[in-house]
Amino acid sequence: MKNPSLAISARNLKLTLGSAQAPVDILRGIDLDIATGEVVALLGPSGSGKSSLMAVLSGLERATSGTLEVAGEDFANLDEDGLARARRGRIGIVLQAFHLLPTMTAAENVATPMELSGGEHPRQRAEAELQAVGLGHRIGHYPTQLSGGEQQRVAIARAIAPRPSLIFADEPTGNLDAATGQEIVELLFERRAETGATLLIITHDPKLAERCERVITMADGVIASDTSNTPGVSAA
């Protein structure tokens, strides 16, 4: 049954890769609820399963088994095409490597996904979002003409312009220097606050984790700890 107070609800979520003869268990039974509008940090060492969990929760990867409801959609029973349709307009994704199309301007990089999904006034919305992230003077520039920080601002604009209810960010400052990374963090939190979206962010930065309302730590494909940053409140 759909619960509007939950952005994500997962039960016994598993992801197994490899062959039937040599299976590799990546996620080994995840139970997780994330409230609508919550800001959550996802921590864990390399190989702990955090990026795989984000891929499954965002619909980029299909779980092997378990139940998963995301933004009111039953992700567990959707095929790849169904997941792609379910992501449109509901989910924004910001990755460490930017993933901008080099042959498109900043405005085209932001507008094109909205055009493909049938969004209204994609060009105007793209330009407005680029203004909001401080790139109004870079609308017609190509990625090679932008700094790393500017490219990540374009990526944030692209993720947020459709006004998704969920934003996933995987090490969004990983390719940036400390000062630029801090600017990107401030921008990401500012834009999320203005849109009211739920935010799940993978990070190795304890200071960034402290700014989130909740911190989930993974180890060996399971949730090792789940704590609230609100004094006196535990999420576990």
Helices and strands as residue ranges (DSSP letters): E 6-18, E 23-35, E 39-43, H 50-57, E 65-70, E 73-74, G 75-77, H 80-87, E 91-95, H 106-116, H 122-132, G 136-138, G 143-145, H 148-160, E 166-170, H 178-195, E 198-202, H 206-211, E 214-219, E 222-228
